[in-house]
């Protein structure tokens, strides 16, 4: 299943935040130096969505002015204004003509760090679901309601209280057919729609471990200033392409000539699930020699991304160097700082993304790859062939990401930020 659209609910009044939202919509409140919504859009853009739709009501002019038409790492942002406040369900119904047949829906006041692309792959032979909700595991405290899930199917919603059961993390995969269950306005998805779907056996739930926080009350909003930037900042896995992700058959630039290394797609998925950025850094001297052009490189990388997404994986960024000091094409004839063994491509990713150098590493199959890693100040691992998944698990032994936020005002978040991501 290929999902191209993510929809954000950003229309609430935020009344529990008091004076903070008198002149500012809750998702636009500054957190760690930038609007909270910026973090959500940055996170969603990582998974290859082409379009984000913001459903807004309160202070909609501010949302529209700041976001309508913006492009976030290739994802175009659009804004839909509710004619009248209609609740979370009603907002969705009012935007019916702008919804894809399948789309992600996310709350605009919470952040949960997990691999979104793993959600569509959890069918397990079940085809009649209408919505699939993300559940956060290990959230202590009494503030949140709980969800009773059995064999991947939501059975019931439980009132707030201390419990070992997961909470609703506010991210859903939905089919447009959910609109059939929205028959009143205003209407709440959480109170009116999801319980009905659960009662009819049409609501799936998938439990994930990961840092979670929302900004709905003043105490949590204050903590978010430190925790949200920490969640957004993650270590990175830098992967060479030819010889690591695919067999190096010599200047590979066509889909027909591309052969995945055994375990390569699974390895990328493992790193995604573990909370790493994944960057491909590849020398492409074939461009400089005139064997193919840069469009061919970008097209092949786009195809690779599509193949990865079909197995629940993604690459956050592809970087390539088309230069060579002995190039046949003059425009590419130079010893570029991007070309390995120089560290330019790695340094560019470290600068352009909220990357934690500590815990980052590179996997390559040549000495030039390892030299680039050393020059960038990160460890390099030499892949000699075989199964890349097995190799990566030797570096990152677990996919579990420990929750950073307890979700309870009675239990302040005291976890070491470094423990929020495996290193």
Secondary structure as UniProt FT lines:
FT   STRAND          5..9
FT   HELIX           15..21
FT   HELIX           26..28
FT   STRAND          30..31
FT   TURN            32..33
FT   STRAND          34..35
FT   HELIX           36..45
FT   TURN            46..48
FT   STRAND          51..56
FT   TURN            58..59
FT   HELIX           60..67
FT   TURN            68..69
FT   STRAND          71..72
FT   TURN            73..74
FT   STRAND          75..81
FT   HELIX           87..94
FT   HELIX           96..98
FT   STRAND          102..107
FT   TURN            108..109
FT   STRAND          110..112
FT   HELIX           116..118
FT   TURN            120..121
FT   TURN            124..125
FT   STRAND          131..136
FT   STRAND          146..150
FT   TURN            151..152
FT   STRAND          153..158
FT   STRAND          167..175
FT   HELIX           176..181
FT   HELIX           189..193
FT   HELIX           194..199
FT   TURN            200..201
FT   STRAND          203..208
FT   STRAND          212..214
FT   HELIX           218..232
FT   STRAND          236..239
FT   TURN            243..245
FT   HELIX           255..257
FT   TURN            262..263
FT   HELIX           264..273
FT   TURN            274..275
FT   STRAND          277..283
FT   HELIX           285..288
FT   TURN            289..290
FT   HELIX           294..309
FT   TURN            310..312
FT   STRAND          317..321
FT   TURN            325..326
FT   HELIX           330..332
FT   TURN            337..338
FT   TURN            340..341
FT   HELIX           344..352
FT   TURN            353..354
FT   TURN            358..359
FT   STRAND          361..364
FT   HELIX           367..376
FT   STRAND          379..382
FT   HELIX           388..395
FT   TURN            409..410
FT   HELIX           417..420
//
